[in-house]
Amino acid sequence: MSILNKTKAPEGHVERKAESTTSDRVVAGSSHVVLILWSAIVVLPLLWTFMSSFKTSAEIFASPFALPSVWRFDNYTRAWTEAGIGQAFGNSLMLVGASLVLVMLLGAMSAYVLARFRFWGNRFIYILLLAGNTFPVFLAMVPLFKMLERMHLLNTLFGLILTYVGFALAFTVFFLHSFFKNLPGEIAEAAAIDGAGEWRTFFQIMLPMAKPGLASVAIFNFLGLWNQFLIPVTINAAGPKVLSQSLAAFAQQMGYAVDFGALFAAVTITVIPVLVVYIIFQRQLQGSVSQGTSR
C-alpha cells in the first residue's frame, strides 16, 4: 500500500498534463484547418486555370467551374504558335538556365569565402550585400538602361543574363552564408592535411555538404527569374521576347476579343517548369528546412 502511495502521481500534475494535451490538440487542429484553407487557396486557382485552358471563351463565361464539354488541345497549339509562346519558352529556358548556373556558382563561392575566411573588409562586403537585398529594382532601371546601352548589350539575352545574375547574387550570398558558416571546420582541416587545396576542398567537400541550402536558393532564384517582368520590359523591349513579355503582348494584341482558352493554355505552359523544378528539388528543400530549424 505504501508503494502504491509513493508511485501515485499528484492530482495537480495529472490535471496540468490533461490541460496541456487538450491545448496541444486545439493548436494542432487549428493548424491543420489553416493549412487546408491555404492549400485550397493556392491549389484551386491552378486547377481552374488548367481546366479553363481546354475550354473556349464562351464556355468559360457560361460555366466557369464546369468541366469542358470537349477537351480542346488546339488551345495549346494556338498559344504555342500564334502567341509566340514556343519561341519565348526557349528564350526563357536559356536565359534563366544560364543565369541560374552563374549566380549559383558565383554566389556559393562568394558566400564560402565570406563565411570561412577572415580578411580586412569581410564584414563590410557582407553588409553591402545585405543592403543590396533592400534596394528596389525599379530604382536601378534608368542607370541600368544607360549602362547596357553604352556596353552595346541592350536588347540582348547576354545583357539580360548579366542583369539577372547581378540582382540575384546578393540574395544568394546572404542565403548560403549561414550554411557555409555552420559547416564543421574540422572537415576542411582534415582535407588540408590530406593535401587537398582550397579549390578541391570547396568543390568536392564543402559544396556537396551545403546541398540542401543550394537546392533551396536555386528554387527561390528560379521562381524570381522565371517570373521577372520589369527587367525584360525595360532593357529588352526590342530584343528576343521571354515568356512574361509574350504573355503580356498576347493579352494586349487581342484587345476586347480575348481568346481566354489560349491565354490560359499559355499560362499553364508558363507554370509547368516551376512545378517540375519544385518536384525535383522537393527533398532537398525539406532537408534545408529541417536543417535550419535544428540550428
C-alpha positions in Angstrom: 0.0 0.0 0.0 2.8 2.3 0.8 4.5 1.5 -2.5 1.3 2.4 -4.4 1.0 5.7 -2.5 4.6 6.6 -3.3 4.3 5.9 -7.1 0.9 7.6 -7.4 1.2 10.9 -9.4 -0.1 14.0 -7.7 -3.6 15.1 -8.8 -2.4 18.6 -9.9 0.2 17.1 -12.2 -2.4 14.9 -13.9 -4.7 17.9 -14.4 -1.9 20.0 -15.9 -0.9 17.2 -18.2 -4.6 16.8 -19.3 -4.8 20.6 -19.9 -1.6 20.6 -21.9 -2.8 17.7 -24.0 -6.1 19.4 -24.8 -4.4 22.7 -25.7 -1.9 20.8 -28.0 -4.9 19.1 -29.7 -6.6 22.5 -30.2 -3.4 24.1 -31.6 -2.8 21.1 -33.9 -6.4 21.1 -35.1 -6.3 24.9 -35.8 -3.0 24.5 -37.7 -4.5 21.8 -39.9 -7.5 23.9 -40.7 -5.4 26.9 -41.6 -3.1 24.7 -43.8 -6.1 23.1 -45.5 -7.6 26.6 -46.3 -4.2 27.9 -47.5 -3.7 24.8 -49.7 -7.2 25.3 -51.2 -6.4 29.0 -51.9 -3.2 28.0 -53.7 -4.2 24.8 -55.5 -7.8 25.6 -56.6 -6.8 28.6 -58.9 -4.2 26.4 -60.5 -6.7 23.6 -61.2 -9.2 26.1 -62.5 -6.6 27.6 -64.9 -5.6 24.2 -66.1 -9.3 23.2 -66.7 -10.1 26.5 -68.4 -7.2 26.0 -70.8 -9.2 23.3 -72.6 -12.4 25.5 -73.0 -13.5 28.1 -75.4 -14.1 31.7 -74.2 -17.9 31.2 -74.4 -17.7 28.1 -72.2 -15.6 29.9 -69.6 -18.1 32.7 -69.3 -21.1 30.3 -69.5 -19.9 27.7 -66.9 -16.6 28.8 -65.4 -16.4 25.9 -62.9 -17.8 23.1 -65.0 -15.6 20.6 -66.8 -15.0 21.2 -70.5 -17.6 19.7 -72.8 -14.8 19.0 -75.3 -11.2 19.0 -74.3 -9.7 21.4 -76.8 -6.0 20.7 -77.1 -5.8 23.2 -80.0 -5.7 26.0 -77.4 -2.2 24.9 -76.6 -1.3 24.8 -80.3 -2.6 28.4 -80.8 -0.8 29.6 -77.7 2.5 27.9 -78.8 2.4 29.3 -82.3 0.2 32.4 -82.6 1.2 33.9 -79.3 4.9 33.0 -79.8 5.0 31.1 -76.5 7.2 28.4 -78.1 10.0 30.8 -79.0 9.6 32.7 -75.8 9.7 29.5 -73.8 13.0 28.5 -75.4 14.4 32.0 -74.7 13.3 31.9 -71.1 14.8 28.4 -70.5 18.2 29.5 -72.0 18.1 32.9 -70.1 17.1 31.5 -66.7 19.3 28.4 -67.0 22.4 30.3 -67.8 21.7 33.0 -65.2 21.0 30.3 -62.5 24.2 28.4 -63.2 26.3 31.6 -63.0 24.6 33.1 -59.9 24.7 29.8 -58.0 28.4 29.3 -58.8 29.4 32.9 -58.0 27.1 33.1 -55.0 28.3 29.8 -53.5 32.0 30.8 -53.9 31.4 34.3 -52.5 29.4 33.0 -49.5 32.1 30.4 -48.8 34.9 32.9 -48.8 32.9 35.4 -46.6 31.9 32.7 -44.2 35.1 30.7 -43.8 37.9 33.2 -44.3 38.8 36.3 -42.2 40.3 39.3 -44.0 40.1 43.0 -44.0 36.7 44.3 -45.3 35.0 40.9 -44.9 32.2 42.3 -42.7 31.8 45.4 -44.9 31.4 43.4 -48.0 28.7 41.3 -46.3 26.8 44.3 -45.1 26.9 45.8 -48.6 25.4 42.6 -50.0 22.7 42.7 -47.3 22.0 46.3 -48.3 21.6 45.2 -51.9 18.7 43.0 -50.9 16.8 46.1 -49.7 17.4 48.1 -52.9 14.2 48.4 -55.1 14.7 47.0 -58.6 12.8 49.8 -60.3 15.2 52.5 -59.0 18.0 50.9 -60.9 16.2 50.7 -64.3 17.3 54.0 -65.7 21.1 53.8 -64.9 21.0 50.1 -65.9 19.5 51.0 -69.2 22.2 53.6 -69.9 24.9 51.3 -68.8 23.8 48.4 -71.0 23.3 50.8 -73.9 26.9 52.0 -73.7 28.1 48.4 -73.5 26.1 47.6 -76.6 24.2 44.9 -74.6 20.8 46.4 -74.7 18.0 44.2 -76.1 20.2 41.1 -75.9 19.9 37.9 -73.9 23.5 38.3 -72.7 22.7 41.6 -71.2 19.7 40.1 -69.5 21.8 37.3 -68.1 24.3 39.7 -66.6 21.4 41.7 -65.1 19.7 38.7 -63.7 23.0 37.5 -62.1 23.7 40.9 -60.6 20.2 41.2 -59.0 20.1 37.6 -57.7 23.7 37.5 -56.4 23.1 39.4 -53.1 20.2 37.2 -52.0 22.2 34.0 -52.9 25.2 35.0 -50.9 23.0 36.0 -47.9 21.2 32.7 -48.0 24.2 30.5 -48.3 26.4 32.4 -45.9 24.8 30.7 -42.8 25.1 27.3 -44.4 28.8 27.5 -45.0 29.4 29.2 -41.7 27.8 26.3 -39.8 29.7 23.6 -41.6 32.3 21.8 -39.4 35.7 23.3 -39.9 37.4 20.1 -38.9 36.5 18.5 -42.3 38.2 21.3 -44.2 41.2 21.0 -41.9 41.3 17.2 -42.5 41.2 17.8 -46.2 44.1 20.2 -46.0 46.1 17.7 -44.0 45.4 15.1 -46.8 46.9 17.5 -49.3 43.7 19.0 -50.8 43.9 22.6 -52.0 41.2 25.2 -51.4 39.5 24.7 -54.8 39.3 20.9 -54.3 38.1 21.3 -50.7 35.4 23.7 -51.8 34.1 21.8 -54.8 34.4 18.2 -53.6 33.8 18.5 -49.9 32.2 21.7 -48.7 29.9 22.4 -51.6 28.2 18.9 -51.5 27.6 19.4 -47.8 25.7 22.6 -48.5 23.4 20.8 -51.0 20.1 21.5 -49.1 20.9 25.2 -49.0 21.9 25.2 -52.7 18.6 23.5 -53.6 16.5 25.9 -51.6 18.2 29.1 -53.0 18.1 27.6 -56.5 14.3 27.2 -56.3 13.9 30.8 -55.0 16.1 32.2 -57.7 14.4 30.2 -60.4 11.0 31.5 -59.3 12.2 35.1 -59.2 14.0 35.0 -62.5 11.3 33.0 -64.3 8.6 35.4 -63.3 10.6 38.5 -63.9 8.7 41.1 -65.9 10.1 44.6 -65.2 13.7 44.0 -66.2 12.9 42.4 -69.6 10.4 45.0 -70.5 12.8 47.8 -69.6 16.1 46.6 -71.2 14.8 44.0 -73.7 11.8 45.7 -75.3 13.1 45.2 -78.8 15.1 42.0 -78.2 14.2 38.3 -78.1 11.0 38.0 -76.1 10.8 36.0 -72.9 7.6 34.4 -71.5 6.4 37.3 -69.4 6.7 39.6 -72.3 5.0 37.2 -74.7 2.1 36.7 -72.3 1.5 40.4 -71.9 1.8 41.0 -75.6 -0.6 38.2 -76.4 -3.3 39.6 -74.0 -2.9 43.1 -75.3 -2.9 42.4 -79.1 -6.3 40.7 -78.9 -8.0 43.8 -77.4 -11.5 43.1 -76.3 -11.8 39.8 -78.2 -9.5 37.8 -75.9 -9.1 34.1 -76.6 -9.2 33.1 -73.0 -8.7 29.4 -73.7 -5.4 30.0 -75.5 -4.4 32.6 -72.8 -5.0 30.1 -70.0 -3.1 27.5 -72.1 -0.1 29.9 -72.3 -0.3 30.5 -68.5 -0.3 26.7 -67.9 2.8 26.3 -70.1 4.5 29.0 -68.1 3.7 27.3 -64.7 4.8 23.8 -65.7 8.5 24.4 -65.4 8.1 25.9 -61.9 6.2 22.8 -60.8 8.8 20.5 -62.3 11.7 22.3 -60.6 9.9 22.1 -57.2 9.2 18.4 -57.6 12.8 17.7 -58.5 14.2 19.7 -55.5 11.5 18.9 -53.0 13.5 16.5 -50.9 16.5 18.9 -50.7 14.1 21.8 -49.8 12.6 19.8 -46.9 16.2 18.8 -45.8 17.1 22.5 -45.8 14.1 23.4 -43.7 14.8 20.7 -41.1 18.5 21.6 -41.0 17.7 25.2 -40.5 15.2 24.5 -37.6 17.7 22.2 -35.9 20.2 25.1 -35.8 
